[in-house]
Amino acid sequence: MMNRAAHMPKRFRNMSQQYVRTFHGTTSEESRAVTCAYYVNTAMGLVVSKLYVKKYFYKDARAEAMEMVNNIRNAFITMVNHSIWMDSESKIIAIKKARNLRAKIGYPGYLGNDDMAKLDRDYAEYNFNSSYMHNVLSVIRLYSKGSLQMLRHVVDEDDWMDISPTQVNAIHKLTTNEITFPTVIFQAPLFDKQAPKYLNYG
């Protein structure tokens, strides 16, 4: 219930806030507009990302970031080759892993063009009404259904399941040997097309 309280009417949010204030010492609640906007970005991240990419994304950032990833990868491979503490078998394995590292940069490819087919399929069952709580419960049901369906389908390695392109974060997944840098990372202060390259590497 505490997880859902933020989506419920004011009297329930007040009870939740009182609890949080008592146990954690916080005194304010985010505005409803911020809460709702955050939820839409969380629940429908790829749709929001499509709008963001079209309006704000610096188009050359993907190529620049991929060049940076490849330069870092090559520097790492050189370091491994010159290391004196690794045996040759370990070096071969480390270099193979580095070469196979997948980099997801910015956003899934289909968000960068005008084809809406995948988004239409993925969000076909998202039917909302004016009840925020009803919509939240509907999204929870759809997420659960989608999670169960994943057991019956081949995993799409290009899919962005762990992070939305509009989330300010980055991910390194050891189990799949991949790194992800979302779209919003490519803006100041984290990335600046006008800045010297060493700052963007940093």
C-alpha positions in Angstrom: 0.0 0.0 0.0 2.9 2.4 0.7 4.1 1.8 -2.8 0.8 2.9 -4.2 0.0 5.7 -1.8 1.8 8.3 -3.9 -0.7 7.6 -6.7 -3.8 7.9 -4.5 -5.9 10.9 -3.5 -4.6 13.5 -1.2 -5.9 12.0 2.1 -3.9 8.8 1.5 -0.8 10.8 0.4 -1.1 12.8 3.7 -1.1 9.6 5.7 1.9 8.3 3.8 3.7 11.7 4.2 3.1 11.7 7.9 4.7 8.2 8.1 7.7 9.2 6.0 8.1 12.4 8.1 8.0 10.5 11.3 10.4 7.7 10.3 12.7 9.5 7.8 12.5 13.2 8.9 11.5 14.5 5.4 9.0 17.3 5.5 7.7 17.9 1.9 6.1 16.1 -0.9 6.9 16.7 -4.6 4.2 18.6 -6.5 1.6 16.5 -8.1 2.7 17.7 -11.6 6.3 16.4 -10.9 5.0 13.1 -9.5 2.8 12.5 -12.5 5.5 13.6 -15.0 8.0 11.2 -13.4 5.4 8.4 -13.5 4.7 8.9 -17.2 8.4 8.9 -17.9 8.8 5.6 -15.9 5.7 3.9 -17.3 6.0 5.0 -20.9 9.7 5.8 -21.1 10.1 4.8 -24.8 7.3 7.0 -25.9 8.6 10.0 -23.9 12.1 9.2 -25.3 10.8 9.3 -28.8 9.5 12.9 -28.3 12.8 13.9 -26.5 15.0 12.4 -29.2 13.1 14.2 -31.9 13.2 17.6 -30.3 16.4 17.7 -28.2 19.0 15.0 -29.0 22.2 16.1 -30.6 22.3 13.7 -33.5 26.1 13.3 -33.8 26.4 12.4 -30.1 25.8 8.7 -30.8 28.7 8.5 -33.3 30.9 10.5 -31.0 30.0 8.3 -28.0 30.6 5.1 -30.0 34.0 6.5 -31.1 34.8 7.2 -27.4 33.8 3.6 -26.4 35.9 2.1 -29.1 38.9 4.3 -28.1 38.6 3.2 -24.5 38.2 -0.4 -25.6 41.4 -0.2 -27.7 43.3 1.5 -24.9 42.2 -1.3 -22.5 43.2 -4.0 -24.9 46.7 -2.3 -25.3 47.0 -2.2 -21.5 46.1 -5.9 -21.2 48.6 -6.8 -23.9 51.4 -5.0 -22.1 50.5 -6.2 -18.7 53.1 -8.4 -17.0 50.8 -9.8 -14.2 48.5 -11.7 -16.5 49.2 -15.0 -18.2 48.6 -15.3 -22.0 45.4 -17.4 -21.5 43.9 -14.7 -19.2 44.9 -12.0 -21.7 43.1 -13.8 -24.5 39.9 -14.1 -22.5 40.0 -10.5 -21.3 40.6 -9.2 -24.8 37.8 -11.3 -26.2 35.4 -10.0 -23.6 36.4 -6.4 -24.3 35.9 -6.9 -28.0 32.5 -8.5 -27.4 31.3 -5.7 -25.1 28.0 -4.3 -26.5 27.4 -0.6 -26.3 23.9 0.8 -26.3 24.2 4.5 -27.0 21.5 7.1 -26.7 18.3 5.1 -27.6 17.1 2.1 -29.6 17.4 2.7 -33.3 13.7 2.7 -34.0 13.2 5.8 -31.9 15.4 7.8 -34.3 13.1 7.4 -37.3 9.4 8.0 -38.2 8.4 4.3 -38.0 5.9 3.9 -35.2 5.2 0.2 -35.7 7.1 -1.1 -32.7 5.9 1.6 -30.3 2.3 0.9 -31.5 2.7 -2.8 -30.8 4.4 -2.3 -27.5 1.8 0.1 -26.2 -1.3 -1.2 -27.9 -2.9 -2.3 -24.6 -2.2 1.0 -22.8 -5.8 2.4 -22.5 -6.1 5.2 -20.0 -8.9 7.2 -18.5 -9.0 10.2 -16.1 -8.4 8.1 -13.0 -4.7 8.3 -12.1 -4.9 5.3 -9.7 -6.8 3.2 -12.3 -4.1 4.0 -14.8 -1.3 3.1 -12.4 -2.9 -0.3 -11.6 -3.5 -0.9 -15.4 0.3 -0.3 -16.0 1.2 -2.7 -13.2 -1.0 -5.4 -14.8 0.6 -4.8 -18.2 4.1 -4.9 -16.8 3.3 -8.2 -15.0 1.8 -9.6 -18.2 4.9 -8.5 -20.2 7.3 -10.0 -17.7 5.5 -13.4 -17.9 5.4 -13.3 -21.7 9.2 -12.8 -21.7 9.4 -16.4 -20.6 8.0 -17.5 -23.9 9.9 -15.3 -26.3 13.4 -15.0 -27.5 15.2 -12.1 -25.8 15.8 -9.2 -28.2 19.4 -8.1 -27.4 18.7 -4.7 -28.8 15.8 -4.0 -26.5 16.1 -1.4 -23.8 14.5 -3.2 -20.8 16.6 -1.9 -17.9 16.6 1.8 -18.4 14.7 4.4 -20.4 16.7 6.7 -22.7 15.3 9.6 -20.7 16.7 8.4 -17.3 19.8 10.1 -16.2 21.9 7.1 -15.4 24.2 4.6 -17.1 24.3 0.8 -16.8 27.0 -1.8 -17.0 25.5 -5.3 -17.1 28.1 -8.0 -16.3 25.8 -10.9 -17.2 25.2 -9.7 -20.7 28.6 -7.9 -21.2 26.9 -4.6 -22.2 27.0 -0.9 -21.3 24.1 1.5 -21.8 24.4 5.3 -22.0 20.9 6.9 -22.3 20.0 9.9 -24.4 19.9 12.4 -21.6 23.5 11.6 -20.6 24.5 13.5 -23.8 23.8 17.0 -22.4 25.7 19.4 -20.2 27.3 18.9 -17.7 27.8 15.2 -18.5 28.5 15.7 -22.2 29.0 18.9 -24.1 29.6 19.0 -27.9 31.5 22.4 -27.4 33.7 21.0 -24.6 37.2 19.6 -25.1 37.1 15.9 -25.7 38.9 15.0 -22.5 36.0 16.5 -20.5 33.5 14.3 -22.2 35.8 11.2 -21.7 35.9 12.2 -18.0 
